[in-house]
Amino acid sequence: MKKLLAAALAACTIIGSFASLSMAYSTLRPELCGYGNRYNGSYYYDLAYAGVYVSAGDSASVRVRLKKNGTWQASKTTTAKGYSYGGTTTCYSNTIQGSGSTGYDAKIL
């Protein structure tokens, strides 16, 4: 009887762990992604940003970068967390002083 109970408990634990991992997810929010030129009071700079939805208790490593002069620059990887309820976090790239960026790239690693 003890072996049967232990086997049932182990099976429930394994199934529960798999189910909770399967429900955890993160996704980029396209309507919250882009790049632009800003002014900080001293100079203008380009900055890319990406909104990432992360489910409750999960986290996602997000890389955001800018393209300028034909090469990807100003890359930055940040961690977005869902905390207890989940939600959207905005992650930002590093900056390129001046202007002239021609695109951005954002992905969950």
C-alpha positions in Angstrom: 0.0 0.0 0.0 2.8 2.4 0.9 4.5 1.7 -2.5 1.3 2.4 -4.4 0.8 5.6 -2.5 4.4 6.7 -3.1 4.1 5.9 -6.8 0.8 7.8 -7.1 2.3 10.8 -5.3 5.3 10.8 -7.6 3.1 10.6 -10.7 1.0 13.5 -9.5 4.1 15.6 -8.9 5.6 14.9 -12.3 2.3 15.6 -14.1 1.8 18.8 -12.1 5.3 20.1 -12.8 4.9 19.4 -16.5 1.5 21.1 -16.6 2.8 24.3 -14.8 5.8 24.5 -17.2 3.5 24.1 -20.2 1.3 27.0 -19.1 4.3 29.4 -18.7 4.9 31.5 -21.7 6.1 34.8 -23.0 5.4 36.6 -26.2 6.5 39.9 -27.9 3.7 42.4 -28.2 4.2 43.8 -31.8 2.0 46.9 -31.0 4.5 47.9 -28.3 7.7 47.5 -30.3 9.6 50.1 -32.3 12.4 52.6 -32.3 12.7 56.4 -32.4 14.8 59.4 -31.8 14.7 61.2 -28.5 16.3 64.2 -26.8 17.7 64.0 -23.3 18.4 67.7 -22.8 21.9 67.6 -24.2 21.8 65.5 -27.3 19.6 63.4 -29.6 19.8 59.6 -29.5 18.0 56.6 -31.1 16.5 53.9 -28.9 14.6 50.7 -29.6 12.0 49.2 -27.3 10.0 46.0 -27.1 6.9 45.1 -25.0 7.0 41.5 -23.8 4.1 39.7 -22.1 5.3 37.2 -19.5 3.0 34.8 -17.7 2.7 34.8 -13.9 5.9 33.7 -12.1 7.8 33.3 -15.4 10.6 35.3 -16.9 12.0 35.9 -20.4 15.4 37.1 -21.6 14.7 39.7 -24.4 17.3 41.1 -26.8 16.5 44.5 -28.4 18.9 46.1 -30.9 19.1 48.9 -33.5 20.4 48.8 -37.0 22.6 51.7 -38.3 25.0 52.0 -41.2 24.0 48.5 -42.3 25.0 46.8 -39.0 23.2 45.8 -35.8 24.3 48.0 -32.9 23.3 49.2 -29.5 22.2 45.7 -28.5 21.0 45.0 -25.0 19.6 41.9 -23.3 17.3 42.3 -20.3 15.1 40.0 -18.2 11.4 40.6 -18.2 9.5 39.1 -15.3 5.8 38.2 -14.9 5.9 38.4 -11.1 2.7 37.1 -9.5 0.0 38.0 -12.0 1.9 38.2 -15.3 1.8 41.3 -17.5 3.7 43.4 -20.0 7.2 44.7 -19.4 9.0 47.1 -21.8 12.6 46.3 -22.5 14.9 48.9 -24.1 18.1 48.7 -26.2 21.2 50.6 -25.6 21.3 54.0 -27.4 23.0 55.3 -30.4 23.9 59.0 -30.2 22.6 61.2 -33.0 20.2 59.7 -35.4 20.1 57.5 -38.5 19.0 54.1 -37.3 17.1 52.2 -40.0 15.4 49.4 -38.0 15.2 47.4 -34.9 15.2 43.7 -33.9 13.5 42.3 -30.8 13.4 38.6 -29.8 13.0 36.3 -26.9 16.1 34.3 -26.4 
